[in-house]
Amino acid sequence: MNIKTLVDTGFEADYTLSQINEFDKIFTSDKILQDYIYRIHEDDNTLDMKRGEFYPEILRCIISLKRAFANAYKIAEGQCQPNFGSNGSIDTIMTAMKLREINRKIDPEKRGGMLVSTPTYFRNYNSAFAKQIKIIKVPLKMPKWEMDIDLFLEKLNTLYPTVVFLVTPNNPTGIPLTDEHIIKVIENAPDDTLIVMDRTLVNVENEIRTSELLLRFNNKQLVVLHSFSKYLGLSHLRIGCALYSNIDIAKEMQPHLPLGLGVEGAIKGTKYLKENGVLRPSDYVINNIRESKEILLSFCRQMPQFSMTDFTGNYCLLFMPPDVSSTKISYYLQNKGIYVMEGVDFPEPVDGMIRLHTGGKPEFMQRTVDALKDF
C-alpha cells in the first residue's frame, strides 16, 4: 500500500456526509442554545445592545472559569488565564517572552532563549521557531531518559534563559520529573527567568501539588499549565489554563491572550471545577495508562528485542529491534489500521522508536502489540 492510499484511508481522510450528519445530531441545537441565552438575559433583566452575537456570554463563561480555577487553587482570579488547551497557553507565553527579549534588548548570542530538556513536546519547538526564540537543549540522560539535572542547572545559571520549560511527564517519553528536580530548578532560577511547568499529561504516580508550588514560590516567576484534554479525555473542547504564582507575571501575559474561548468548553470546565475542586486525572484515564503499561511490559518480556520507557503518563516510547526502522514499523501497522508517531517525525528526528498513546482503551494497546508480534 502506498503513502497516498494510506493518507486517503486514514485519519487524514474527509468525514463522509453520513458521519457529518451523525455529528450534527449529537451536537446541541444552536437554536436551543440561543433561546436559552435569551432567557438568561430576560431573567437578569439585561439587554445587550453593545456587542450582540452572544459575545457577552463568551466573556462571562471565561470569567466564571477563571473564578472556578482561582477558588480551586487558592489564588487570585487574575492569576488564572484560561486558553485553548496548553498549546494556547504555550503560544501566549512565548509571544510575551519574545516581547520581553525585545524590550530588554537581550543579545541572543549572550543570554535569553528557551531552556528545555530534549526531546520535548513538539509545540515548544514550533512556538520557539515561530517567535524566533533560540532553544537551549539539554539532552535527557541515557539509558533511562531522565533529566540531566546537573547540566540543566549549569545552563540555567550561565546562559540566563528568558524562559525555562519543565514538561512533566515528558512528551514523548512519558517519564515525569522528580519533585526534587522541579524544586531545584525553581529555586536556582534567576529572578527574571520565567519557569513554565507543563503538567498537561497525566502522572499516575504521586507528585507535588500545583497549589503548593504556587504558594511556596509566589516570589518566583512560575506558571503551571493544566489542561482538560489528557486528564479527562476532553481534547475536542480545547480548554486549559495557565496558573501564575503572582499577579505581576500574569499581567505581562494578559495582552497576548485570545479574545474568547468556546462556550461549551468553558462551561464544562467550570462545572468540573465547581464539583470536584482542583483538576485531577479521571480514574478511567489513570486505569487505562496502568493497564496499557502492563500490556506493554508483558509484550516486551515475550519479545525482548523490543523495549520501552518507564512511563507514568499518556505517552511512551517503544524501541524497535536493531536494524528495524520506525518508518517500516509505522507502515506495517498502518496496513493493519493502526497509526503511530514514528521517531523520524519528531522535531529532533531519531530512528528506531515510535511514540504510543497509552491513555486510551487498553484493548487498543493489546491490538497494537498483537500486531507487532506478527511483524
TORKOL-4160 file (C-alpha; in steps of 0.2 Angstrom, whole numbers, padded with zeros to 4 digits, m for minus):
375
<pt num="1" X="0000" Y="0000" Z="0000"/>
<pt num="2" X="0007" Y="0017" Z="m0005"/>
<pt num="3" X="0008" Y="0033" Z="0006"/>
<pt num="4" X="m0006" Y="0041" Z="m0004"/>
<pt num="5" X="m0018" Y="0027" Z="m0001"/>
<pt num="6" X="m0014" Y="0027" Z="0017"/>
<pt num="7" X="m0017" Y="0045" Z="0019"/>
<pt num="8" X="m0034" Y="0044" Z="0010"/>
<pt num="9" X="m0040" Y="0030" Z="0021"/>
<pt num="10" X="m0033" Y="0035" Z="0037"/>
<pt num="11" X="m0036" Y="0049" Z="0050"/>
<pt num="12" X="m0032" Y="0062" Z="0037"/>
<pt num="13" X="m0047" Y="0057" Z="0026"/>
<pt num="14" X="m0063" Y="0068" Z="0025"/>
<pt num="15" X="m0078" Y="0063" Z="0035"/>
<pt num="16" X="m0092" Y="0056" Z="0025"/>
<pt num="17" X="m0108" Y="0065" Z="0024"/>
<pt num="18" X="m0116" Y="0051" Z="0034"/>
<pt num="19" X="m0103" Y="0054" Z="0048"/>
<pt num="20" X="m0106" Y="0073" Z="0047"/>
<pt num="21" X="m0124" Y="0071" Z="0049"/>
<pt num="22" X="m0122" Y="0059" Z="0064"/>
<pt num="23" X="m0110" Y="0073" Z="0072"/>
<pt num="24" X="m0124" Y="0086" Z="0069"/>
<pt num="25" X="m0137" Y="0075" Z="0078"/>
<pt num="26" X="m0125" Y="0073" Z="0093"/>
<pt num="27" X="m0121" Y="0092" Z="0094"/>
<pt num="28" X="m0134" Y="0103" Z="0104"/>
<pt num="29" X="m0145" Y="0113" Z="0093"/>
<pt num="30" X="m0139" Y="0131" Z="0090"/>
<pt num="31" X="m0157" Y="0137" Z="0091"/>
<pt num="32" X="m0160" Y="0129" Z="0108"/>
<pt num="33" X="m0143" Y="0137" Z="0115"/>
<pt num="34" X="m0148" Y="0154" Z="0108"/>
<pt num="35" X="m0165" Y="0153" Z="0115"/>
<pt num="36" X="m0158" Y="0148" Z="0132"/>
<pt num="37" X="m0146" Y="0163" Z="0132"/>
<pt num="38" X="m0160" Y="0175" Z="0128"/>
<pt num="39" X="m0170" Y="0168" Z="0143"/>
<pt num="40" X="m0155" Y="0171" Z="0154"/>
<pt num="41" X="m0154" Y="0189" Z="0148"/>
<pt num="42" X="m0173" Y="0191" Z="0152"/>
<pt num="43" X="m0171" Y="0183" Z="0169"/>
<pt num="44" X="m0157" Y="0195" Z="0173"/>
<pt num="45" X="m0167" Y="0210" Z="0165"/>
<pt num="46" X="m0152" Y="0213" Z="0154"/>
<pt num="47" X="m0152" Y="0219" Z="0136"/>
<pt num="48" X="m0136" Y="0218" Z="0126"/>
<pt num="49" X="m0136" Y="0232" Z="0113"/>
<pt num="50" X="m0117" Y="0234" Z="0115"/>
<pt num="51" X="m0109" Y="0219" Z="0106"/>
<pt num="52" X="m0123" Y="0206" Z="0101"/>
<pt num="53" X="m0120" Y="0189" Z="0094"/>
<pt num="54" X="m0118" Y="0182" Z="0112"/>
<pt num="55" X="m0100" Y="0189" Z="0114"/>
<pt num="56" X="m0105" Y="0194" Z="0132"/>
<pt num="57" X="m0109" Y="0176" Z="0136"/>
<pt num="58" X="m0091" Y="0171" Z="0129"/>
<pt num="59" X="m0083" Y="0184" Z="0141"/>
<pt num="60" X="m0095" Y="0178" Z="0156"/>
<pt num="61" X="m0090" Y="0160" Z="0153"/>
<pt num="62" X="m0072" Y="0164" Z="0154"/>
<pt num="63" X="m0074" Y="0175" Z="0170"/>
<pt num="64" X="m0084" Y="0160" Z="0178"/>
<pt num="65" X="m0070" Y="0148" Z="0173"/>
<pt num="66" X="m0056" Y="0160" Z="0180"/>
<pt num="67" X="m0065" Y="0161" Z="0196"/>
<pt num="68" X="m0068" Y="0142" Z="0197"/>
<pt num="69" X="m0049" Y="0140" Z="0195"/>
<pt num="70" X="m0045" Y="0153" Z="0207"/>
<pt num="71" X="m0056" Y="0145" Z="0221"/>
<pt num="72" X="m0049" Y="0128" Z="0217"/>
<pt num="73" X="m0031" Y="0133" Z="0218"/>
<pt num="74" X="m0032" Y="0146" Z="0232"/>
<pt num="75" X="m0025" Y="0160" Z="0221"/>
<pt num="76" X="m0032" Y="0177" Z="0214"/>
<pt num="77" X="m0043" Y="0177" Z="0199"/>
<pt num="78" X="m0030" Y="0187" Z="0190"/>
<pt num="79" X="m0018" Y="0173" Z="0191"/>
<pt num="80" X="m0028" Y="0162" Z="0181"/>
<pt num="81" X="m0028" Y="0163" Z="0162"/>
<pt num="82" X="m0039" Y="0150" Z="0153"/>
<pt num="83" X="m0034" Y="0147" Z="0135"/>
<pt num="84" X="m0036" Y="0135" Z="0120"/>
<pt num="85" X="m0028" Y="0120" Z="0129"/>
<pt num="86" X="m0010" Y="0120" Z="0134"/>
<pt num="87" X="m0005" Y="0124" Z="0116"/>
<pt num="88" X="m0014" Y="0141" Z="0118"/>
<pt num="89" X="m0005" Y="0144" Z="0134"/>
<pt num="90" X="0012" Y="0140" Z="0127"/>
<pt num="91" X="0009" Y="0151" Z="0112"/>
<pt num="92" X="0003" Y="0166" Z="0123"/>
<pt num="93" X="0018" Y="0164" Z="0135"/>
<pt num="94" X="0031" Y="0163" Z="0121"/>
<pt num="95" X="0024" Y="0178" Z="0112"/>
<pt num="96" X="0026" Y="0188" Z="0129"/>
<pt num="97" X="0044" Y="0181" Z="0131"/>
<pt num="98" X="0049" Y="0187" Z="0114"/>
<pt num="99" X="0042" Y="0204" Z="0118"/>
<pt num="100" X="0052" Y="0203" Z="0134"/>
<pt num="101" X="0068" Y="0200" Z="0125"/>
<pt num="102" X="0065" Y="0214" Z="0113"/>
<pt num="103" X="0060" Y="0226" Z="0127"/>
<pt num="104" X="0076" Y="0221" Z="0137"/>
<pt num="105" X="0087" Y="0222" Z="0121"/>
<pt num="106" X="0093" Y="0205" Z="0125"/>
<pt num="107" X="0108" Y="0199" Z="0114"/>
<pt num="108" X="0103" Y="0181" Z="0110"/>
<pt num="109" X="0122" Y="0177" Z="0107"/>
<pt num="110" X="0125" Y="0181" Z="0126"/>
<pt num="111" X="0109" Y="0176" Z="0135"/>
<pt num="112" X="0090" Y="0173" Z="0133"/>
<pt num="113" X="0081" Y="0159" Z="0124"/>
<pt num="114" X="0071" Y="0144" Z="0130"/>
<pt num="115" X="0080" Y="0131" Z="0141"/>
<pt num="116" X="0072" Y="0113" Z="0140"/>
<pt num="117" X="0076" Y="0095" Z="0141"/>
<pt num="118" X="0075" Y="0086" Z="0125"/>
<pt num="119" X="0067" Y="0078" Z="0116"/>
<pt num="120" X="0052" Y="0088" Z="0122"/>
<pt num="121" X="0034" Y="0092" Z="0116"/>
<pt num="122" X="0033" Y="0097" Z="0098"/>
<pt num="123" X="0024" Y="0114" Z="0102"/>
<pt num="124" X="0039" Y="0120" Z="0112"/>
<pt num="125" X="0049" Y="0118" Z="0096"/>
<pt num="126" X="0036" Y="0126" Z="0085"/>
<pt num="127" X="0032" Y="0141" Z="0096"/>
<pt num="128" X="0050" Y="0145" Z="0099"/>
<pt num="129" X="0053" Y="0144" Z="0080"/>
<pt num="130" X="0038" Y="0155" Z="0076"/>
<pt num="131" X="0043" Y="0168" Z="0089"/>
<pt num="132" X="0062" Y="0167" Z="0084"/>
<pt num="133" X="0067" Y="0162" Z="0101"/>
<pt num="134" X="0083" Y="0151" Z="0102"/>
<pt num="135" X="0082" Y="0134" Z="0110"/>
<pt num="136" X="0094" Y="0129" Z="0123"/>
<pt num="137" X="0094" Y="0110" Z="0123"/>
<pt num="138" X="0099" Y="0099" Z="0137"/>
<pt num="139" X="0098" Y="0081" Z="0131"/>
<pt num="140" X="0089" Y="0068" Z="0143"/>
<pt num="141" X="0102" Y="0056" Z="0151"/>
<pt num="142" X="0103" Y="0038" Z="0144"/>
<pt num="143" X="0098" Y="0025" Z="0146"/>
<pt num="144" X="0083" Y="0030" Z="0157"/>
<pt num="145" X="0078" Y="0045" Z="0148"/>
<pt num="146" X="0079" Y="0056" Z="0164"/>
<pt num="147" X="0083" Y="0074" Z="0166"/>
<pt num="148" X="0102" Y="0079" Z="0167"/>
<pt num="149" X="0099" Y="0090" Z="0182"/>
<pt num="150" X="0117" Y="0095" Z="0184"/>
<pt num="151" X="0119" Y="0100" Z="0166"/>
<pt num="152" X="0102" Y="0109" Z="0166"/>
<pt num="153" X="0107" Y="0119" Z="0182"/>
<pt num="154" X="0123" Y="0124" Z="0174"/>
<pt num="155" X="0115" Y="0130" Z="0158"/>
<pt num="156" X="0102" Y="0139" Z="0169"/>
<pt num="157" X="0115" Y="0149" Z="0179"/>
<pt num="158" X="0127" Y="0153" Z="0165"/>
<pt num="159" X="0116" Y="0156" Z="0149"/>
<pt num="160" X="0102" Y="0166" Z="0158"/>
<pt num="161" X="0087" Y="0159" Z="0148"/>
<pt num="162" X="0072" Y="0170" Z="0146"/>
<pt num="163" X="0061" Y="0155" Z="0149"/>
<pt num="164" X="0063" Y="0138" Z="0156"/>
<pt num="165" X="0051" Y="0123" Z="0151"/>
<pt num="166" X="0048" Y="0109" Z="0163"/>
<pt num="167" X="0037" Y="0096" Z="0154"/>
<pt num="168" X="0031" Y="0083" Z="0167"/>
<pt num="169" X="0028" Y="0069" Z="0162"/>
<pt num="170" X="0039" Y="0072" Z="0147"/>
<pt num="171" X="0031" Y="0071" Z="0130"/>
<pt num="172" X="0036" Y="0059" Z="0121"/>
<pt num="173" X="0044" Y="0048" Z="0134"/>
<pt num="174" X="0030" Y="0049" Z="0147"/>
<pt num="175" X="0043" Y="0050" Z="0161"/>
<pt num="176" X="0040" Y="0063" Z="0175"/>
<pt num="177" X="0052" Y="0074" Z="0183"/>
<pt num="178" X="0055" Y="0071" Z="0201"/>
<pt num="179" X="0049" Y="0083" Z="0214"/>
<pt num="180" X="0067" Y="0086" Z="0220"/>
<pt num="181" X="0072" Y="0091" Z="0202"/>
<pt num="182" X="0057" Y="0103" Z="0200"/>
<pt num="183" X="0061" Y="0112" Z="0216"/>
<pt num="184" X="0080" Y="0113" Z="0212"/>
<pt num="185" X="0076" Y="0121" Z="0195"/>
<pt num="186" X="0064" Y="0134" Z="0203"/>
<pt num="187" X="0075" Y="0138" Z="0217"/>
<pt num="188" X="0090" Y="0141" Z="0206"/>
<pt num="189" X="0082" Y="0150" Z="0193"/>
<pt num="190" X="0087" Y="0169" Z="0191"/>
<pt num="191" X="0074" Y="0181" Z="0197"/>
<pt num="192" X="0070" Y="0187" Z="0179"/>
<pt num="193" X="0068" Y="0170" Z="0172"/>
<pt num="194" X="0051" Y="0163" Z="0169"/>
<pt num="195" X="0048" Y="0144" Z="0174"/>
<pt num="196" X="0034" Y="0136" Z="0164"/>
<pt num="197" X="0029" Y="0119" Z="0172"/>
<pt num="198" X="0019" Y="0110" Z="0159"/>
<pt num="199" X="0008" Y="0097" Z="0168"/>
<pt num="200" X="m0003" Y="0093" Z="0153"/>
<pt num="201" X="0000" Y="0074" Z="0154"/>
<pt num="202" X="m0007" Y="0063" Z="0167"/>
<pt num="203" X="0005" Y="0057" Z="0180"/>
<pt num="204" X="m0001" Y="0041" Z="0188"/>
<pt num="205" X="0011" Y="0042" Z="0202"/>
<pt num="206" X="0011" Y="0055" Z="0217"/>
<pt num="207" X="0018" Y="0072" Z="0214"/>
<pt num="208" X="0019" Y="0088" Z="0222"/>
<pt num="209" X="0003" Y="0098" Z="0221"/>
<pt num="210" X="0001" Y="0113" Z="0210"/>
<pt num="211" X="m0007" Y="0123" Z="0223"/>
<pt num="212" X="0008" Y="0120" Z="0235"/>
<pt num="213" X="0021" Y="0126" Z="0221"/>
<pt num="214" X="0011" Y="0142" Z="0218"/>
<pt num="215" X="0010" Y="0146" Z="0236"/>
<pt num="216" X="0028" Y="0141" Z="0240"/>
<pt num="217" X="0036" Y="0150" Z="0225"/>
<pt num="218" X="0025" Y="0166" Z="0224"/>
<pt num="219" X="0041" Y="0176" Z="0224"/>
<pt num="220" X="0047" Y="0167" Z="0208"/>
<pt num="221" X="0041" Y="0169" Z="0190"/>
<pt num="222" X="0032" Y="0152" Z="0190"/>
<pt num="223" X="0017" Y="0147" Z="0179"/>
<pt num="224" X="0009" Y="0129" Z="0179"/>
<pt num="225" X="0000" Y="0123" Z="0164"/>
<pt num="226" X="m0015" Y="0112" Z="0166"/>
<pt num="227" X="m0027" Y="0105" Z="0153"/>
<pt num="228" X="m0044" Y="0095" Z="0152"/>
<pt num="229" X="m0038" Y="0086" Z="0137"/>
<pt num="230" X="m0026" Y="0072" Z="0143"/>
<pt num="231" X="m0034" Y="0072" Z="0161"/>
<pt num="232" X="m0052" Y="0069" Z="0156"/>
<pt num="233" X="m0051" Y="0065" Z="0138"/>
<pt num="234" X="m0059" Y="0081" Z="0133"/>
<pt num="235" X="m0046" Y="0087" Z="0119"/>
<pt num="236" X="m0060" Y="0091" Z="0107"/>
<pt num="237" X="m0066" Y="0105" Z="0119"/>
<pt num="238" X="m0048" Y="0114" Z="0118"/>
<pt num="239" X="m0048" Y="0120" Z="0136"/>
<pt num="240" X="m0034" Y="0123" Z="0148"/>
<pt num="241" X="m0027" Y="0136" Z="0160"/>
<pt num="242" X="m0011" Y="0144" Z="0165"/>
<pt num="243" X="m0009" Y="0147" Z="0183"/>
<pt num="244" X="0003" Y="0160" Z="0189"/>
<pt num="245" X="0012" Y="0161" Z="0205"/>
<pt num="246" X="0009" Y="0180" Z="0206"/>
<pt num="247" X="m0001" Y="0194" Z="0198"/>
<pt num="248" X="0013" Y="0203" Z="0190"/>
<pt num="249" X="0018" Y="0189" Z="0179"/>
<pt num="250" X="0000" Y="0186" Z="0174"/>
<pt num="251" X="m0002" Y="0205" Z="0169"/>
<pt num="252" X="0013" Y="0203" Z="0157"/>
<pt num="253" X="0004" Y="0189" Z="0148"/>
<pt num="254" X="m0013" Y="0197" Z="0148"/>
<pt num="255" X="m0012" Y="0207" Z="0132"/>
<pt num="256" X="m0007" Y="0191" Z="0122"/>
<pt num="257" X="m0022" Y="0181" Z="0127"/>
<pt num="258" X="m0035" Y="0176" Z="0114"/>
<pt num="259" X="m0051" Y="0186" Z="0114"/>
<pt num="260" X="m0064" Y="0172" Z="0120"/>
<pt num="261" X="m0065" Y="0153" Z="0121"/>
<pt num="262" X="m0078" Y="0141" Z="0116"/>
<pt num="263" X="m0093" Y="0142" Z="0127"/>
<pt num="264" X="m0095" Y="0123" Z="0128"/>
<pt num="265" X="m0078" Y="0120" Z="0134"/>
<pt num="266" X="m0078" Y="0134" Z="0147"/>
<pt num="267" X="m0095" Y="0129" Z="0154"/>
<pt num="268" X="m0090" Y="0111" Z="0156"/>
<pt num="269" X="m0073" Y="0116" Z="0163"/>
<pt num="270" X="m0082" Y="0127" Z="0176"/>
<pt num="271" X="m0094" Y="0113" Z="0180"/>
<pt num="272" X="m0080" Y="0101" Z="0183"/>
<pt num="273" X="m0070" Y="0113" Z="0195"/>
<pt num="274" X="m0085" Y="0118" Z="0205"/>
<pt num="275" X="m0090" Y="0100" Z="0208"/>
<pt num="276" X="m0073" Y="0092" Z="0210"/>
<pt num="277" X="m0061" Y="0106" Z="0216"/>
<pt num="278" X="m0043" Y="0105" Z="0208"/>
<pt num="279" X="m0041" Y="0097" Z="0191"/>
<pt num="280" X="m0037" Y="0079" Z="0193"/>
<pt num="281" X="m0035" Y="0065" Z="0181"/>
<pt num="282" X="m0050" Y="0054" Z="0179"/>
<pt num="283" X="m0049" Y="0036" Z="0186"/>
<pt num="284" X="m0054" Y="0030" Z="0169"/>
<pt num="285" X="m0038" Y="0038" Z="0161"/>
<pt num="286" X="m0027" Y="0033" Z="0175"/>
<pt num="287" X="m0033" Y="0015" Z="0174"/>
<pt num="288" X="m0030" Y="0015" Z="0155"/>
<pt num="289" X="m0012" Y="0020" Z="0157"/>
<pt num="290" X="m0009" Y="0007" Z="0170"/>
<pt num="291" X="m0017" Y="m0007" Z="0161"/>
<pt num="292" X="m0008" Y="m0001" Z="0145"/>
<pt num="293" X="0009" Y="m0002" Z="0154"/>
<pt num="294" X="0006" Y="m0020" Z="0160"/>
<pt num="295" X="0001" Y="m0025" Z="0142"/>
<pt num="296" X="0017" Y="m0017" Z="0135"/>
<pt num="297" X="0028" Y="m0024" Z="0149"/>
<pt num="298" X="0021" Y="m0042" Z="0145"/>
<pt num="299" X="0024" Y="m0039" Z="0127"/>
<pt num="300" X="0042" Y="m0034" Z="0130"/>
<pt num="301" X="0045" Y="m0049" Z="0141"/>
<pt num="302" X="0039" Y="m0060" Z="0127"/>
<pt num="303" X="0048" Y="m0050" Z="0113"/>
<pt num="304" X="0064" Y="m0045" Z="0121"/>
<pt num="305" X="0070" Y="m0037" Z="0105"/>
<pt num="306" X="0058" Y="m0023" Z="0109"/>
<pt num="307" X="0059" Y="m0011" Z="0125"/>
<pt num="308" X="0050" Y="0004" Z="0131"/>
<pt num="309" X="0052" Y="0019" Z="0143"/>
<pt num="310" X="0046" Y="0018" Z="0161"/>
<pt num="311" X="0032" Y="0029" Z="0158"/>
<pt num="312" X="0018" Y="0036" Z="0170"/>
<pt num="313" X="0009" Y="0047" Z="0158"/>
<pt num="314" X="m0001" Y="0047" Z="0142"/>
<pt num="315" X="0013" Y="0043" Z="0130"/>
<pt num="316" X="0028" Y="0031" Z="0129"/>
<pt num="317" X="0042" Y="0027" Z="0118"/>
<pt num="318" X="0043" Y="0009" Z="0111"/>
<pt num="319" X="0060" Y="0005" Z="0104"/>
<pt num="320" X="0062" Y="m0006" Z="0089"/>
<pt num="321" X="0074" Y="m0022" Z="0087"/>
<pt num="322" X="0091" Y="m0017" Z="0080"/>
<pt num="323" X="0091" Y="m0013" Z="0061"/>
<pt num="324" X="0072" Y="m0010" Z="0060"/>
<pt num="325" X="0067" Y="0007" Z="0056"/>
<pt num="326" X="0052" Y="0016" Z="0064"/>
<pt num="327" X="0046" Y="0020" Z="0046"/>
<pt num="328" X="0045" Y="0002" Z="0042"/>
<pt num="329" X="0036" Y="m0002" Z="0058"/>
<pt num="330" X="0024" Y="0013" Z="0055"/>
<pt num="331" X="0019" Y="0007" Z="0038"/>
<pt num="332" X="0017" Y="m0011" Z="0044"/>
<pt num="333" X="0005" Y="m0005" Z="0057"/>
<pt num="334" X="m0004" Y="0007" Z="0046"/>
<pt num="335" X="m0008" Y="m0008" Z="0034"/>
<pt num="336" X="m0017" Y="m0015" Z="0049"/>
<pt num="337" X="m0027" Y="0001" Z="0053"/>
<pt num="338" X="m0015" Y="0007" Z="0067"/>
<pt num="339" X="m0007" Y="0024" Z="0067"/>
<pt num="340" X="0008" Y="0028" Z="0077"/>
<pt num="341" X="0021" Y="0043" Z="0078"/>
<pt num="342" X="0037" Y="0037" Z="0071"/>
<pt num="343" X="0054" Y="0044" Z="0078"/>
<pt num="344" X="0059" Y="0051" Z="0062"/>
<pt num="345" X="0044" Y="0063" Z="0063"/>
<pt num="346" X="0050" Y="0070" Z="0079"/>
<pt num="347" X="0056" Y="0088" Z="0079"/>
<pt num="348" X="0073" Y="0081" Z="0083"/>
<pt num="349" X="0071" Y="0065" Z="0071"/>
<pt num="350" X="0078" Y="0049" Z="0078"/>
<pt num="351" X="0075" Y="0032" Z="0071"/>
<pt num="352" X="0072" Y="0015" Z="0079"/>
<pt num="353" X="0057" Y="0021" Z="0090"/>
<pt num="354" X="0039" Y="0025" Z="0089"/>
<pt num="355" X="0028" Y="0035" Z="0101"/>
<pt num="356" X="0012" Y="0026" Z="0108"/>
<pt num="357" X="m0003" Y="0034" Z="0116"/>
<pt num="358" X="m0006" Y="0025" Z="0132"/>
<pt num="359" X="m0022" Y="0034" Z="0139"/>
<pt num="360" X="m0034" Y="0026" Z="0128"/>
<pt num="361" X="m0044" Y="0009" Z="0130"/>
<pt num="362" X="m0032" Y="m0005" Z="0135"/>
<pt num="363" X="m0039" Y="m0015" Z="0121"/>
<pt num="364" X="m0031" Y="m0003" Z="0109"/>
<pt num="365" X="m0014" Y="m0006" Z="0116"/>
<pt num="366" X="m0017" Y="m0025" Z="0115"/>
<pt num="367" X="m0022" Y="m0024" Z="0097"/>
<pt num="368" X="m0006" Y="m0015" Z="0094"/>
<pt num="369" X="0006" Y="m0027" Z="0102"/>
<pt num="370" X="m0003" Y="m0042" Z="0095"/>
<pt num="371" X="0000" Y="m0034" Z="0078"/>
<pt num="372" X="0018" Y="m0031" Z="0082"/>
<pt num="373" X="0020" Y="m0050" Z="0087"/>
<pt num="374" X="0017" Y="m0054" Z="0069"/>
<pt num="375" X="0030" Y="m0042" Z="0062"/>
